[in-house]
Amino acid sequence: MARFEFRLPDIGEGIAEAEVVAWHVKVGDTIAEDQGIADMMTDKATVEMESPVSGVVIALAGEVGDMIPIGSTLVVIETEGEEEASPPAPTAPVTAPPPAASHPLAGTDLEITTEQHMPETPAAHFIPAPHPDATEINVPTPGAQALASPAVRARAKELGIDLGEVKAREGGRIRHADLDAFLTYNAGQGFAPAGATRADEAIKVVGMRRRIAENMAASKRAIPHFTYVDEIDVTALEGMRGDLNANRGNRPKLTMLPLMIVAICKSIPQFPMINARFDDEAGIVTRYGAIHLGMATQTDAGLMVPVIRNAQSLNVWQLAAEITRLAEAARSGKAKSEELSGSTLTITSLGPLGGIATTPVINRPEVAIIGPNKIVERPVFDGDDIRRAKLMNLSISCDHRVVDGWDAASYVQLLKKFLETPVLLFAD
């Protein structure tokens, strides 16, 4: 028998390390060639590592959430034949940072954990079954002096239970378990528990969730946010959207989002400070001519931001198709690295959950993020008349180091003009 050391290859993005987000094998497993062994994350792209050999897993490099340097041993496999190691893949001339002291491979490729790290199973929560002699539990004895601790008495008072009606099962003293049994037996008499009890759960913050946490914390820590909200009458826009969908042929169905993006692209040229990125270390703000629009998308793994490249060059139907393609790629985990980076401005919408107003967090190093909210139907005054209108609040959060409040408010007013007079969206 021999040992094969599978080293983490260069995943092709010029990175120095990758994070273990999932193990598909454990120590002692017999695996086949090309079988998936781990998911490794770089930036926002996840790559599955496959075993180049068959054999038995005898060691794993750490746990989920650990950072593994490129070229270091990821898995050790016992195989038939002579001992060998997978050669490290060629890498760009980038010096990898030294491994953290907590890393299982710190200092050497051979310091590999061979124990299986299994999470501890939380103790089950048991609710005692009703006392077998139901008549004993429910024999009312009003005014009886019940023996119980202050905590039990306080709980009984909160639940509206007369302790004189509760039968103690051990030593004549009423305990919490006796209250539980009483509640269970009298569930149909107004004493049903408010909800089911579930065990506490400790979840390690790794992978996409850790990246989101780090990015959001960095954004709020470094950027002085301010948010401006205005109300927009989208009655005419919704009417036009309905007409376009009724005559779309085989083109994709329009939601509000592609029309909103057209309005953003029409209004941005007059407010270039909105479509920008701020390198605060270098002290440089870059105002972009092209609009690479980030589109916040909720996925099972967490929030991702695929990018619509050159949104200003696409018509409303092309935007609808690109929105669908990128959202599906993000949710299925098939979005490419270049499709998840390089945005110059972001739009975020909760769709039907949109709420009254939002205060979205800027996608650093951008300087602004736009958040349309839910459309609601309300009566509005139109001169001396009252009419039914479809109204939507629109939020914009800006980096106050780069964008002044006057500029943000003025930009939203121009955006409002396009959305409330939708014929302007298709006028040169």
Buried (B, 14 or more C-beta within 10 A) or exposed (E): EEBBBBBBBBBEEEBBBBBBBBBBBEBEBEBEEEBBBBBBBBEBBBBEBBBEBBBBBBBBBBBBEBBBBBBBBBBBBBBEEEEEEBEBEEBEEEEEEEBEEEBBBEEEBEBBBEEEEEEEEEEEEEEBEBBEEEEEBBEEEEEEEBEBEEEBBEBBEEEEBBBBBBBBBEEEEBBBBBBBBBBBBBEEEEBEEEEEEEEEEEEEEBBBBBBBEEBBEEBEEBBEBBBBBBBBBBBBBBEBBEEBEEEEEEBBEBBBBBBBBBBBBBBBEEBEBBBBBBEBEEEEBEBBEEBBBBBBBBBEBBBBBBBBBEBBEBEBBBBBEBBBBBBEBBBEBEBEBEBBBEBBBBBBBBEEEBEEBBBBBBBBBBBBBBBBBBBEEEEBEEEEEEEEBBBBBBBBBBBBEBBEEEBBEBBBEBBBBBBBEBEBBEEE
